[in-house]
Amino acid sequence: MSNETKVHVEPATMPAGGWGSVSDVANALTHQHVTLKDTRLLLKQNKPDGYACVSCSWAKPANPHPFEFCSSGAKATAWETTSKTIGADFFERHTLTELEGWSDHDLEDQGRLTVPLRYDAASDKYRPVEWDTAFAEIGAFLRGCERDKVVFYASGRASLETSYMYQLLARMYGNNNLPDSSNMCHESTSVGLQKTLGVGVGTVGLNDFKHTDCILFFGQNVGVNSPRMLHQLQEVRSRDVPIVTFNPLRERGLVSFTNPQSPLEMLTGKETAISTQYHQLRPGGDSAVMMGMCKTVFALDDAARAKGEQRVIDTAFIMEHTHGFEEFERAVRAADWAEIEHLSGLPRADIEAAAEVYARAGAVLGVYGMGLTQHRNGVQNVTMLVNLLLLRGNMGRPGAGICPVRGHSNVQGQRTVGITEKPELAPLDKLKEQYGFEPPREEGLTTVDACEAILKHELQAFIGLGGNFVRAVPETRLMEAAWRQLPLSVQVATKLNRNHVIHGKAAYLLPCLGRIEIDRQRSGEQAVTIEDSTSYMHGSRGMTEPAAPTLLSEPAIVAGIAKATLDPNPKVDWDGWVADYSTIRSAIAETFPAIFHDFNERMWTPGGFRKPLGAAERVWNTDSGKAEFTTPEQLAGNPDMQGGPDVLRLFTIRSDGQFNTTIYSHDDRFRGVNGSRMVLFMAPRDIERHGLAQGDVVSLRTATDDGVERRVDGLAIVPYDVPAGAIAGYYPECNPLIPLWHHAKESKVPAAKSIDVILERTGRTGAVTGETTATLNQRA
């Protein structure tokens, strides 16, 4: 058996934060050879006069903690400021065929890319190329393409300035093919909230956590994906505010937290219990749970009316501010409790207990992550949470509202400045007026659409502004094969990843400055801006020397491609923009005056400045002019897959040792797994039912009958506290099991949180050693 399958399981009872986080930070800095001088960078992370974290997009407070970073953010900083570098000599020693056999961790762990590279088919290696030559060759190729056959993808980390330039490049080129990482995670949010509230983003700011009386938490692993939020959750719990959590796994960050900022807590080991109720629902059971909660709210309201007491439902708010209530009420009252229990995996009493807490609370926040969005009914899950909040007027007032927790550090911001495949969401008329060209009006390609075009060999070129696209998307086996037939792939990147060794026939790898590095242009040192998950804009200054003098900034690379590809336009000064980023911000302010007026003056506002959000002020930019109740089509979370007695429901998860497709290590501190990511978390009773034992190595294949075999081999069984009939495995290792067509209705987000699979035993090898986490979770 390969080392990838050998895994040791050890106690995982530690809280989020605490000494485990401190150890993680120290190990990351040491492993990446980060100097003492550069470790001081962490003191400037997420500070008003520092740099915005390159990891998650959680809010940046106006009055930050002394150490306003988490272990995940510190790992990201270490990863970017590493002293390890890759020059042309690295590719002299390694062919791309050889590098395909390396793990994701080992590829990125080689360090920062430092020279522009072009694929040489004769040697199967990347060879160095001059910047001007690379731009000229890419531009010549793009000029020869059909304009609708080129994709401009963005990963979600590029600044507002770069993103604005990038969307303008695509539209002046002639298409709206601007898919991004939102398509893979929170597009269900953008669609669901836009049609119900009139905004495609959340309504909650940091201040709302100080005024809330209750938090409903759905499908978001705060300890791994946004650990700084634990500060807000701890403050909420200090006021004895209940937090009701719905998640298939018992995640450590939602169980308890020791604050690394508190000497007393660190010395005494004091823990804050985060969740006051924790309900391990069936994957895909979210709509059913929320239907049950709504049903309970109506029952409580009926009882209050019968007794002549104050109504539980906020009828005044509903009458003044909402539309569609009557139809929704009929659907809720007709819903069957037996179906709700079956689909949710929870007993009625548990759902009613959660609803009673909600009904007693004054102001309530609905917080969620991809556990709601990455389902076939992902959009419906989002709108059901809106329904639940609207019932008691929990929208547009202090301490109440909806809070989607985004991933990449500027994934929300790039949409704000125009990176979208939906022409109706882009200011096309303003761009026409401002730059004197006719923007395309046709719908662009989403991520799923782009994958379909690649599989059909219809796409001619793919430009990637960051990211690891081929590793992040579903249908891995078919996508990798088709990608090799892509005529041109261009990747802007800081580190080597899978999508660089799986390449198009012609391929360029363009290394860029990282956000933390000092960006020197003709007018001096530059700063950039990002938008956080709560819609606040922040300035960010590079603070360490670049990894190499040969690197260009992201704006310079976008400008280089644009000048080589597009006809000259006297109204677009690409060189002037690169020389002085304040001129880009002035252009953004001209395009989006309501959001970005006085952009350069406001960008250093402590805590950021917020874009206007009508729903936060109870102004609803919907067709009806009101917030919309929506009636669910069906409550089943996975309606289009095969099912059956031998079928298990897989949901993908991330570890403590990763951020999206970046794998920092093969360890998962919160789940007690060390040495491998090729594991399958399974309930002890399901292990017994399938005649398996801890350490057995199994394969999974997708339970579909569409003629395509999708499988993942070499997964070692780890007993874990998982709902019966459900199993969990790591993303992106389990992506080969996701059919491309298995995506959220309306939003096309891959349904990675609910995949029906069949398990096949392939061997018993003792792959897992140590005490099982199932036992430890019960003990905890």
C-alpha positions in Angstrom: 0.0 0.0 0.0 1.2 3.5 -0.8 2.1 6.0 1.9 -0.9 8.0 0.8 -3.2 5.4 2.4 -1.3 4.9 5.7 -3.0 6.9 8.4 -2.8 7.2 12.2 -5.8 8.2 14.2 -5.3 9.8 17.6 -7.4 11.6 20.2 -9.2 14.7 18.8 -10.9 16.1 21.9 -9.0 19.5 21.8 -11.1 22.6 21.2 -10.7 24.9 18.3 -8.0 27.5 18.9 -5.8 26.9 21.9 -2.3 25.5 21.9 -3.1 23.4 18.8 -3.5 26.5 16.7 -0.3 28.0 18.1 1.5 24.8 17.3 0.1 24.8 13.8 1.3 28.4 13.1 4.8 27.6 14.4 5.0 24.4 12.3 3.8 26.2 9.1 6.3 29.1 9.5 9.2 26.7 10.2 8.3 24.3 7.3 8.1 27.2 4.8 11.5 28.6 6.0 9.8 31.9 6.9 12.4 34.2 8.5 11.9 35.9 11.8 11.5 39.3 10.1 8.7 37.9 8.0 6.9 36.2 10.9 6.3 39.8 12.2 4.0 40.2 9.1 1.4 38.4 11.1 1.0 41.4 13.3 -0.1 43.4 10.3 -2.6 40.8 9.0 -6.2 42.0 8.7 -5.2 45.4 10.3 -6.4 48.7 8.9 -2.8 49.7 8.1 -1.6 46.2 7.0 -2.6 43.6 4.5 -5.8 41.6 4.0 -5.4 37.9 4.7 -5.0 35.8 1.5 -7.0 33.0 3.0 -10.7 33.4 4.0 -12.9 36.4 3.5 -14.2 36.8 7.0 -14.8 40.4 8.2 -12.0 42.7 9.3 -12.9 44.7 12.4 -12.2 48.4 12.8 -10.7 47.6 16.3 -8.8 44.4 15.7 -7.3 42.0 18.2 -3.5 42.3 18.7 -3.2 39.1 16.7 -6.0 39.4 14.1 -5.1 36.1 12.4 -6.0 32.5 12.8 -4.0 29.3 12.2 -5.4 29.0 8.7 -4.5 32.6 7.8 -1.0 32.2 9.3 -0.5 29.1 7.1 -1.6 31.0 4.0 0.8 33.8 4.9 3.6 31.3 5.4 2.7 29.6 2.1 3.0 32.9 0.2 6.0 34.3 1.9 8.0 31.1 1.9 11.7 31.4 1.0 11.4 28.3 -1.2 11.4 29.1 -4.9 11.1 27.4 -8.2 13.3 28.5 -11.1 13.7 27.3 -14.6 16.2 24.7 -13.3 13.4 22.9 -11.5 11.7 22.1 -14.8 15.0 21.0 -16.3 15.0 18.2 -13.7 11.4 17.2 -14.0 9.0 16.4 -16.9 5.3 17.3 -16.5 4.5 13.6 -16.8 6.6 12.9 -13.8 5.1 15.8 -11.8 1.6 14.4 -12.5 2.5 11.7 -10.0 3.3 14.1 -7.2 0.7 14.9 -4.5 -1.1 18.2 -4.4 0.9 19.1 -1.3 4.2 18.3 -2.8 3.6 20.3 -5.9 2.8 23.5 -4.0 5.4 22.8 -1.3 8.2 23.4 -3.9 7.8 27.1 -3.3 7.1 30.3 -5.3 7.2 30.3 -9.1 9.7 32.9 -10.3 9.9 33.0 -14.1 7.3 32.9 -16.9 7.2 29.5 -18.6 6.0 28.0 -21.8 5.3 24.3 -22.4 7.6 22.5 -24.7 6.0 19.4 -26.1 9.2 17.8 -27.4 10.8 17.6 -23.9 7.5 17.5 -21.9 8.9 20.4 -19.8 8.2 24.0 -19.1 10.9 26.3 -20.6 11.5 29.9 -19.6 10.1 32.5 -21.9 10.4 36.3 -21.9 7.4 38.2 -20.6 7.0 40.2 -23.9 7.2 37.0 -25.9 4.7 35.2 -23.8 2.2 38.1 -24.1 2.7 38.4 -27.8 2.2 34.7 -28.4 -0.9 34.5 -26.1 -2.3 37.6 -27.8 -1.8 36.3 -31.3 -3.5 33.0 -30.3 -6.5 34.8 -28.8 -6.9 37.0 -31.8 -7.3 33.9 -33.9 -10.0 32.3 -31.7 -13.7 32.6 -32.0 -14.6 35.1 -29.4 -17.2 32.9 -27.7 -14.8 30.0 -27.4 -12.5 31.6 -24.8 -13.0 31.5 -21.1 -11.6 34.0 -18.6 -11.8 32.3 -15.2 -11.0 33.9 -11.8 -10.3 32.1 -8.6 -11.5 34.6 -6.1 -8.3 36.0 -4.6 -7.4 38.7 -7.1 -7.9 42.3 -5.9 -10.7 44.6 -6.9 -8.3 46.4 -9.2 -7.2 43.3 -11.0 -10.7 41.9 -11.2 -12.1 45.1 -12.7 -9.3 45.1 -15.4 -9.9 41.4 -16.0 -13.7 41.7 -16.6 -13.0 44.6 -19.0 -10.5 42.5 -20.9 -13.0 39.8 -21.4 -15.8 42.1 -22.5 -13.7 44.1 -24.8 -12.5 40.8 -26.2 -16.1 39.9 -26.9 -17.7 37.6 -24.4 -19.2 37.3 -20.9 -17.4 34.0 -20.2 -16.3 35.0 -16.7 -16.9 32.0 -14.5 -15.3 32.1 -11.1 -15.0 30.2 -7.9 -18.5 31.5 -6.8 -19.9 29.1 -9.4 -18.5 26.3 -7.4 -19.6 27.4 -3.9 -21.9 30.3 -3.2 -23.7 30.9 -6.6 -26.7 29.3 -4.9 -26.5 32.2 -2.4 -26.3 34.8 -5.2 -29.3 33.4 -7.0 -31.4 32.6 -3.9 -30.9 35.9 -2.1 -31.2 38.0 -5.2 -34.7 36.7 -6.0 -36.0 36.8 -2.4 -34.3 39.9 -0.9 -33.1 41.8 -3.9 -29.4 41.5 -3.0 -27.1 38.6 -3.9 -25.1 38.8 -0.7 -25.7 38.6 3.0 -27.2 41.4 5.1 -25.2 40.9 8.3 -22.2 42.9 9.6 -19.9 42.3 12.6 -22.0 44.7 14.7 -25.0 42.4 14.3 -23.3 39.7 16.3 -23.2 42.1 19.3 -27.0 42.5 19.2 -28.3 39.1 18.2 -30.4 36.9 20.6 -29.9 33.7 18.7 -27.8 32.2 15.9 -28.9 29.4 13.6 -25.9 27.7 12.1 -26.1 25.5 9.0 -23.4 23.6 7.2 -20.3 25.7 7.9 -17.2 24.4 9.6 -16.0 27.6 11.3 -13.0 26.0 12.9 -11.4 25.2 9.5 -12.9 27.6 7.0 -13.2 30.9 9.0 -11.7 30.5 12.5 -11.6 34.3 13.2 -15.4 34.1 13.4 -14.9 32.2 16.6 -14.2 35.5 18.3 -17.7 36.7 17.5 -19.2 33.4 18.5 -17.4 33.4 21.8 -18.7 36.9 22.5 -22.2 35.8 21.7 -21.9 32.8 24.0 -20.5 35.1 26.8 -24.0 36.7 26.7 -25.6 33.3 27.1 -27.1 33.6 23.6 -28.0 30.2 22.1 -26.4 28.9 19.0 -28.3 26.1 17.3 -26.2 24.1 14.9 -27.2 21.8 12.0 -24.4 19.8 10.5 -23.8 16.1 9.7 -20.5 16.0 11.5 -19.7 17.3 15.0 -17.1 19.8 14.0 -14.7 20.9 16.8 -15.0 24.6 16.0 -18.8 24.4 16.6 -18.3 22.4 19.8 -15.8 24.4 21.9 -13.2 27.1 21.6 -10.1 28.2 23.6 -9.2 31.8 22.6 -5.4 32.0 21.8 -5.7 35.8 22.4 -6.5 35.1 26.1 -3.6 34.3 28.4 -6.0 33.1 31.1 -7.7 30.7 28.7 -4.4 29.4 27.3 -3.0 28.8 30.8 -6.1 27.2 32.3 -7.4 25.4 29.2 -10.7 27.1 29.7 -13.1 26.3 26.8 -16.2 28.1 25.6 -19.0 25.8 24.5 -20.1 27.1 21.2 -23.3 25.2 20.2 -26.1 25.0 22.7 -27.9 22.5 20.5 -26.1 20.4 17.9 -28.2 18.4 15.4 -26.5 16.0 13.0 -28.9 16.0 10.2 -28.8 13.8 7.1 -26.8 15.3 4.2 -29.3 17.1 2.0 -31.8 17.3 4.8 -31.6 21.0 5.3 -34.8 22.0 3.5 -36.7 19.4 5.4 -35.3 20.7 8.8 -36.3 24.2 8.0 -39.8 23.1 6.8 -40.2 21.4 10.2 -39.0 24.5 12.0 -41.5 26.7 10.1 -44.2 24.2 10.8 -43.4 24.4 14.5 -43.5 28.2 14.4 -47.0 28.1 12.9 -48.1 25.7 15.6 -46.7 27.9 18.3 -48.4 30.9 16.7 -51.7 29.0 16.6 -51.4 28.2 20.3 -50.6 31.8 21.1 -53.6 33.1 19.2 -55.9 30.6 20.9 -54.7 31.9 24.3 -54.9 35.5 23.3 -51.2 35.9 23.7 -48.7 37.8 21.6 -48.3 36.4 18.1 -45.2 34.3 17.4 -45.3 35.3 13.7 -44.5 38.9 12.9 -47.7 39.7 11.0 -47.0 43.4 10.8 -43.6 42.8 9.1 -45.1 40.2 6.8 -48.0 42.4 5.7 -45.8 45.5 5.1 -42.6 43.9 3.7 -43.3 40.5 2.2 -45.0 38.8 -0.7 -46.1 35.2 -1.2 -46.8 34.4 2.4 -50.2 32.8 1.9 -48.9 30.2 -0.6 -46.0 29.4 1.6 -48.2 29.0 4.7 -50.4 26.5 2.8 -47.3 24.4 1.9 -46.0 24.4 5.4 -49.3 23.4 7.0 -49.7 20.6 4.4 -46.1 19.3 5.0 -46.0 15.8 6.6 -44.0 15.3 9.7 -43.1 11.7 8.8 -41.6 12.9 5.5 -39.8 15.7 7.3 -38.3 13.2 9.8 -37.3 10.8 7.1 -35.6 13.3 4.8 -33.9 15.3 7.6 -32.7 12.3 9.6 -33.8 14.0 12.8 -36.7 13.2 15.1 -39.6 15.7 15.3 -38.8 16.5 18.9 -35.3 17.8 18.0 -36.6 20.0 15.2 -39.3 21.4 17.5 -36.7 22.0 20.2 -34.6 24.1 17.8 -37.7 26.0 16.5 -38.8 26.8 20.1 -35.4 28.5 20.7 -35.8 30.4 17.5 -39.4 31.4 18.4 -38.4 32.8 21.8 -35.5 34.9 20.5 -35.9 38.5 19.5 -33.2 39.0 16.9 -31.9 36.0 15.0 -28.9 35.5 12.6 -29.0 32.7 10.0 -25.4 31.7 9.3 -24.4 29.2 6.7 -21.7 27.8 4.4 -21.5 25.4 1.5 -23.4 22.8 3.5 -26.5 24.6 2.3 -25.4 25.6 -1.2 -23.7 22.5 -2.7 -26.8 20.4 -3.2 -29.2 19.8 -6.0 -31.7 22.0 -4.0 -29.0 24.4 -2.9 -30.9 27.5 -4.0 -34.0 26.2 -2.3 -32.0 25.6 0.9 -31.0 29.3 0.9 -34.5 30.5 0.2 -35.9 28.2 2.9 -33.6 29.9 5.4 -34.9 33.2 4.2 -38.5 32.0 4.7 -37.7 31.0 8.3 -36.1 34.4 9.1 -38.9 36.3 7.4 -41.6 34.6 9.6 -40.4 36.6 12.6 -39.2 39.7 10.9 -35.5 38.7 11.2 -34.3 40.8 8.3 -33.1 44.4 8.1 -32.8 45.1 11.8 -29.9 45.0 14.4 -28.9 41.5 15.4 -30.9 39.9 12.7 -30.4 38.8 9.1 -28.7 36.3 6.8 -25.0 35.6 6.8 -23.5 33.4 4.1 -19.8 32.8 5.0 -17.7 33.0 1.8 -14.4 31.3 1.1 -11.7 33.0 -1.0 -10.5 36.4 0.3 -12.1 38.5 -2.5 -14.5 36.1 -4.1 -17.4 38.4 -3.3 -15.6 41.5 -4.3 -14.7 40.3 -7.8 -18.4 39.9 -8.5 -19.1 43.4 -7.2 -16.7 44.9 -9.9 -18.2 42.9 -12.8 -16.8 39.4 -12.9 -20.0 37.5 -13.8 -21.3 35.5 -16.6 -24.7 37.1 -16.2 -24.9 40.2 -18.4 -27.8 41.5 -16.5 -25.6 41.8 -13.4 -22.9 43.8 -15.2 -23.0 47.6 -15.9 -22.8 47.0 -19.6 -24.4 50.4 -20.6 -22.0 52.2 -18.3 -19.0 50.4 -19.7 -20.1 51.2 -23.2 -20.3 54.9 -22.3 -17.1 54.9 -20.4 -14.9 53.0 -22.8 -16.6 53.5 -26.2 -17.1 49.9 -27.2 -20.2 47.6 -27.6 -20.2 45.1 -24.7 -21.5 41.6 -25.5 -25.0 41.0 -24.3 -25.1 37.2 -24.5 -25.1 35.0 -21.4 -21.6 33.8 -20.6 -20.4 30.4 -19.5 -20.6 29.2 -15.9 -18.0 26.9 -14.5 -20.2 23.9 -15.3 -20.9 25.3 -18.8 -17.1 25.7 -19.4 -16.5 22.2 -18.3 -19.1 20.9 -20.7 -17.5 22.9 -23.5 -14.1 21.4 -22.7 -15.5 17.9 -22.6 -17.0 18.5 -26.1 -13.7 20.0 -27.3 -15.5 23.2 -28.2 -13.4 25.6 -26.1 -10.3 27.0 -27.8 -8.6 28.8 -24.9 -8.8 29.0 -21.1 -7.2 31.9 -19.2 -7.0 31.3 -15.5 -6.5 34.2 -13.0 -5.3 32.0 -10.2 -6.9 28.8 -8.9 -6.5 25.1 -9.6 -9.5 24.7 -11.9 -9.0 21.1 -13.1 -8.6 19.9 -9.5 -11.5 21.9 -8.1 -14.2 20.9 -10.6 -16.3 17.7 -10.7 -15.8 14.8 -13.2 -12.1 14.7 -12.6 -11.2 11.8 -14.8 -13.0 13.0 -17.9 -12.0 16.6 -17.3 -8.3 15.8 -17.1 -8.4 13.8 -20.3 -10.3 16.6 -22.2 -8.1 19.3 -20.7 -5.0 17.9 -22.5 -6.9 18.5 -25.8 -7.5 22.2 -25.0 -5.7 24.3 -27.6 -4.4 26.9 -25.2 -4.3 27.2 -21.4 -2.8 30.2 -19.6 -2.4 30.2 -15.8 -1.6 33.2 -13.6 -0.2 31.8 -10.4 2.1 32.1 -7.4 2.7 28.3 -6.8 2.8 25.1 -8.8 -0.4 23.1 -8.7 -2.2 20.2 -10.5 -3.7 22.5 -13.2 -0.2 23.4 -14.3 1.0 19.9 -14.9 -2.4 18.9 -16.5 -2.1 21.5 -19.3 -3.4 22.4 -22.7 -1.6 21.6 -26.0 -0.1 25.1 -25.8 0.4 26.3 -22.2 1.8 29.3 -20.4 2.5 29.6 -16.7 2.8 33.3 -15.6 4.1 33.9 -12.1 2.7 36.9 -10.2 3.4 38.9 -7.1 1.4 37.8 -4.0 -0.8 40.3 -2.2 1.6 40.3 0.8 4.6 41.4 -1.3 5.6 45.0 -2.0 4.3 46.0 -5.5 6.5 48.7 -6.9 5.4 50.5 -10.1 6.3 53.7 -11.8 4.5 55.9 -9.4 5.8 54.1 -6.3 4.6 51.3 -4.0 1.0 50.3 -4.7 -1.9 49.1 -2.6 -5.0 47.1 -3.5 -8.5 46.6 -2.2 -10.7 43.6 -1.4 -14.3 43.0 -0.2 -14.9 40.8 2.8 -17.8 38.4 3.4 -19.9 41.1 5.0 -19.6 43.5 2.0 -17.0 45.9 3.5 -14.1 47.1 1.3 -10.6 47.2 2.7 -7.2 48.5 1.6 -4.2 46.2 1.6 -0.5 47.0 1.4 2.2 44.6 0.4 4.8 44.4 3.2 7.6 42.0 2.3 10.1 41.9 -0.6 9.0 39.9 -3.7 10.0 36.3 -4.0 12.0 37.3 -7.2 12.6 40.5 -9.2 11.3 38.7 -12.3 7.7 38.6 -11.0 5.0 40.9 -12.4 1.9 42.1 -10.6 -1.6 40.7 -11.5 -2.6 44.1 -13.0 0.6 44.1 -15.1 -0.1 40.6 -16.4 -3.7 41.4 -17.2 -2.6 44.6 -19.0 0.1 42.7 -20.9 -2.4 40.2 -22.2 -4.9 42.9 -23.0 -2.5 45.1 -25.0 -1.3 42.0 -27.0 -4.9 40.9 -27.7 -7.1 43.9 -28.1 -7.1 46.8 -30.6 -5.8 50.0 -29.1 -8.6 52.0 -27.3 -7.7 55.6 -26.4 -10.1 55.5 -23.5 -8.3 52.6 -21.8 -4.8 53.4 -20.6 -3.6 50.0 -19.5 -0.1 51.2 -18.9 -1.3 54.2 -16.9 -3.4 51.9 -14.7 -0.4 49.6 -14.0 1.7 52.6 -13.2 -0.7 53.9 -10.6 -3.5 51.7 -9.1 -5.3 54.7 -7.8 -6.3 55.4 -11.4 -7.9 52.0 -11.6 -9.9 52.8 -8.5 -11.0 56.1 -10.0 -12.2 54.1 -13.0 -14.1 51.7 -10.8 -15.7 54.6 -9.0 -16.9 56.0 -12.3 -18.4 52.7 -13.3 -20.0 52.0 -9.9 -20.5 55.4 -8.3 -23.1 54.2 -5.8 -20.7 51.8 -4.3 -17.2 53.3 -4.9 -17.6 57.1 -4.8 -14.5 58.6 -3.2 -12.9 55.2 -3.4 -9.3 56.3 -2.9 -10.2 58.5 0.1 -12.3 55.8 1.8 -10.2 52.7 1.1 -8.3 53.0 4.4 -11.4 53.4 6.6 -10.9 51.3 9.8 -13.2 48.4 9.4 -13.7 49.2 5.8 -16.6 50.9 4.0 -19.7 49.0 3.1 -21.5 48.9 -0.2 -25.2 49.8 -0.1 -27.5 46.8 0.8 -31.1 47.6 0.4 -32.3 44.5 2.3 -30.3 45.5 5.3 -32.5 48.7 5.4 -35.7 46.8 4.5 -35.6 48.1 1.0 -36.3 45.2 -1.4 -35.1 45.4 -4.9 -37.2 42.5 -6.1 -39.9 42.4 -8.8 -42.6 42.8 -6.2 -40.8 45.4 -4.3 -41.0 43.2 -1.2 -39.1 40.3 0.4 -40.3 37.1 -1.2 -41.5 34.0 0.5 -40.9 31.1 -1.8 -42.6 27.7 -1.7 -40.3 24.7 -2.0 -40.7 22.3 -4.9 -39.7 19.3 -2.9 -37.9 18.5 0.3 -35.7 15.7 -0.9 -32.1 16.7 -0.8 -30.8 14.5 -3.6 -33.8 13.9 -5.9 -32.0 12.9 -9.1 -29.7 10.1 -8.1 -30.2 6.4 -8.0 -30.7 5.5 -4.3 -31.2 2.0 -3.1 -30.5 -0.2 0.0 -26.8 -0.5 -0.7 -26.3 3.2 -1.4 -24.5 5.5 1.0 -24.6 9.3 0.8 -21.2 10.9 0.5 -20.5 14.5 1.4 -17.1 16.1 0.9 -15.3 18.0 3.6 -12.1 20.0 4.1 -9.4 19.3 6.7 -7.6 21.5 9.1 -4.6 21.1 6.9 -6.0 22.7 3.8 -7.6 25.8 2.2 -9.7 24.9 -0.8 -7.4 22.9 -3.1 -4.3 24.1 -1.3 -3.1 21.2 0.9 -0.8 22.4 3.7 -0.3 19.0 5.2 -1.9 15.5 5.2 -3.0 15.9 8.8 -6.4 16.9 10.2 -6.0 18.1 13.8 -9.7 18.4 14.5 -10.5 14.9 13.4 -7.4 13.3 14.8 -6.2 12.0 11.4 -2.5 12.1 10.6 -0.5 11.0 7.6 -3.1 10.7 4.8 -6.2 12.3 3.2 -7.3 9.0 1.6 -9.7 8.1 4.3 -13.5 7.5 4.6 -15.3 8.6 7.7 -18.1 6.1 8.4 -20.5 5.4 11.3 -19.6 2.3 13.3 -23.0 0.7 12.7 -22.6 1.2 8.9 -19.1 -0.3 9.1 -20.6 -3.4 10.9 -23.5 -3.6 8.4 -21.2 -3.7 5.5 -19.0 -6.3 7.1 -16.0 -4.0 7.4 -13.6 -3.0 10.1 -11.4 -0.1 10.9 -8.5 0.0 8.5 -10.2 -1.8 5.6 -9.4 -0.2 2.3 -12.4 0.4 0.0 -13.3 1.9 -3.3 -16.3 4.1 -4.0 -18.2 4.4 -7.2 -21.0 6.8 -8.0 -24.5 5.3 -8.0 -25.5 6.4 -11.4 -26.6 4.7 -14.6 -25.5 7.3 -17.2 -22.8 5.0 -18.7 -19.9 6.7 -17.0 -18.0 4.9 -14.3 -16.8 7.3 -11.6 -14.7 5.8 -8.8 -12.1 6.6 -6.2 -9.9 3.8 -4.9 -7.7 3.3 -1.8 -9.8 4.9 0.9 -9.1 3.6 4.4 -12.1 3.2 6.8 -12.1 5.5 9.9 -14.9 5.0 12.4 -16.5 8.4 13.1 -19.6 10.1 14.5 -21.5 10.4 11.1 -25.2 10.0 10.6 -26.2 6.4 9.6 -26.2 6.0 5.9 -23.8 8.9 5.4 -20.1 8.9 4.8 -17.6 11.8 4.5 -14.4 12.1 2.4 -12.0 14.9 1.6 -12.4 17.4 -1.2 -10.8 17.5 -3.8 -9.8 13.8 -3.5 -13.5 12.7 -3.9 -14.3 15.1 -6.8 -14.0 12.2 -9.4 -17.3 10.9 -7.9 -19.3 14.0 -8.8 -21.1 13.9 -12.2 -20.9 17.2 -13.9 -24.7 17.2 -14.3 -25.1 16.7 -10.5 -25.4 20.4 -9.7 -27.7 22.8 -8.0 -30.8 23.7 -9.9 -30.8 27.4 -11.1 -27.2 28.1 -9.9 -25.2 25.1 -11.3 -23.1 24.8 -8.1 -21.7 21.2 -8.0 -23.6 19.2 -5.5 -20.6 18.0 -3.6 -22.4 17.7 -0.3 -24.7 15.0 -1.4 -23.4 12.2 -3.7 -25.0 8.8 -3.7 -22.2 6.1 -3.9 -21.7 2.4 -3.6 -18.9 1.0 -1.5 -16.6 -1.9 -2.5 -14.1 -3.5 -0.2 -10.7 -4.0 -1.8 -8.6 -5.2 1.1 -7.9 -5.3 4.8 -4.4 -3.9 5.4 -4.3 -2.3 8.8 -4.1 1.0 7.1 -5.5 2.8 10.2 -3.7 2.7 13.5 -4.4 4.2 16.8 -7.6 4.9 18.8 -10.6 5.6 16.7 -12.2 9.1 16.6 -15.7 7.5 16.9 -14.7 6.5 20.5 -13.1 9.8 21.2 -16.1 11.8 19.9 -18.4 9.9 22.2 -16.0 10.5 25.1 -15.9 14.2 24.4 
